[in-house]
Amino acid sequence: MDAIRTILFDGASLQIGQFEARPVSDACGDIQWQDSNVVVLPVSGVFSKHDAPGRHVIGTPSHAVFVAADTPYRISFPGAIGDRALTLRFGQHLAADQPDSGGEVMASHGLLPPGAIMLRNLLGHASKVQRRTSSRPRRLVLTSLIFHSGRCAQPA
């Protein structure tokens, strides 16, 4: 599989990246893990994150998928379609496994509301266009995206 990773923004507590995969097969890849928490926001294509045998989540452009730091998983690309996504990497102090205001732990994936999908697209566009200019517009979009992502619809 060809994978292209690009860092769009690298801050003290947050890194925004772009990931593009061009698989040659729909088979599961090797076991992997991340050294930081990651929220994957697919822009096109589809992928499946396998947490354990018989337990997986599907990521499409309508979803946000959370990958916890230091937790093994495998990735596959159904139909060998591939995937293009924005990634938000952050430390434990911002982790989604912290209880929300209602005392519940957030899910590992969820449907994005329409406003968050628009903001994801704006973030991707702003990161490409404004790499050498002020980061203020990117910060505004990112803040709005995080606000909306906290309102992801929980899967049934």
N, C-alpha and C positions, 0 to 999 in steps of 0.2 A: 504494500500500500504506500502510495506517495502521500506525505503529510507536509503541509506548509504552515508554519507558525510564525506570526508577525506580532511584535509588541507595538501597540499603538500609543500607549501611555504607561509610564512607569513612575508611580508615586511612592511615598513612604509606606502607606498602608493599603494601597490598591494598585493592581496592574490590569490594564485592559489590553486584550489581545484579540487577534483574529486567527482562526483555525480553519484550514481547508483540507479535506481528505478526499483522495481519489482511489478507492479500493478496487482491487481486481477480483475480489470474491466477497460473498456475504458471510463467510465463516467468522467465528469469534476470534479476536486477536489474543495476544498473550496477556497474562495478568499484569496489571499496572496499578500505580497509585500516584497520588499527587502529594507534594510536600506542603501545599497550602490548600485552603478551601477554594473551590471553583464553582461559579455559576455559569453554565453554558446556555447561551441564547442562540439557538439555530436560526440562521437567516434563510437557508435553502437546504433541500435534501432531507435526509432522515438518518438517525442512528439509534442504536439500542445499547443501553448501559446495563450490564449483567452484574448484579451484586452477589448473587449466589445461584446455584443450580435451580432452575425453575423460577427465579425471581429477577425481573428486569423492568426497566422503564423505557419508553420510546420518546425520543426527542425530535420534534418537528418544529417548523417556524412558529407554531402556536404555543410552544412550551418553553419553560425554563427548567433546567435540570441541575440539581445540586450534587457536587462531588465532594465528599468530606475528605479532609486531609488524612493521610496515612491509613486509608481504608482501601483494601484491594477490590478491583473490579475488572471487567473485561468489556471491550467495545466490539460491536458488529455493525455492519451497514446493510440492512435488509435490501435485497435486490441489487446489491453492489452499486447503489445509487450515489453514495458519497454524501458529503455534508460540508457546509460552510457555516461558521458560527462566530459570534463574539464571545469572548471569555472574560469573566471578571474574577481575578484572583485576589484573595484577601486573607488576613491573619485570623487567628482564633478569636480575637476580641470583637470581630464583626461577624462571627460564625452564625449561620442560620440554624444551628442546633441549639441555640440559646432560646429559652422560652419566650414567646411573644407576650404581649400585655395581658392576654387571657390565660397565661400559664401553660399553654399548649406548645409542643415542639413543632416546628415547621416541617412540612413534607419534603421528600427528596426531589419531587418534581411537581409541576402544576401548570395549568393553562394560564397563559398571559391574558389579561384584559386588553381590549383594543388600544387603550391609551398607552399601555406599556409596550405593545408591539410597535406603535408609531415612534415612541421614544427610543426603542432599541434601534430602529432604522435611522433616526436622527443622530444617535450616538455614533453609529458606524460611519455615517456620512461626515459628521463633524470631525471625527478622528482622522479621516483621510484628508479632508480639505484643510484643516487648521493645525497640522502638525507643527508648523514653524511660527504660528501666531499665538495669540493669547489663549490660555486654557480655560478662560471664564465661560465661554459658551458650552464647552465640553462638560465643565463642572455642573452647570445648570441642568443640562440634559441628564447627566449621570445621577444627580440628586433626585430628579423627578422619576427616573427609571427605578431607582432603589425604592422610592416611596410607593410606586405602583406595583413593583414586584412583590412587596409585602402583602399585597392583596390578591395574589394568585389564587385562582379557583383550585380547591383541593380535589385530587382525583377521587373518583367513586370507588 
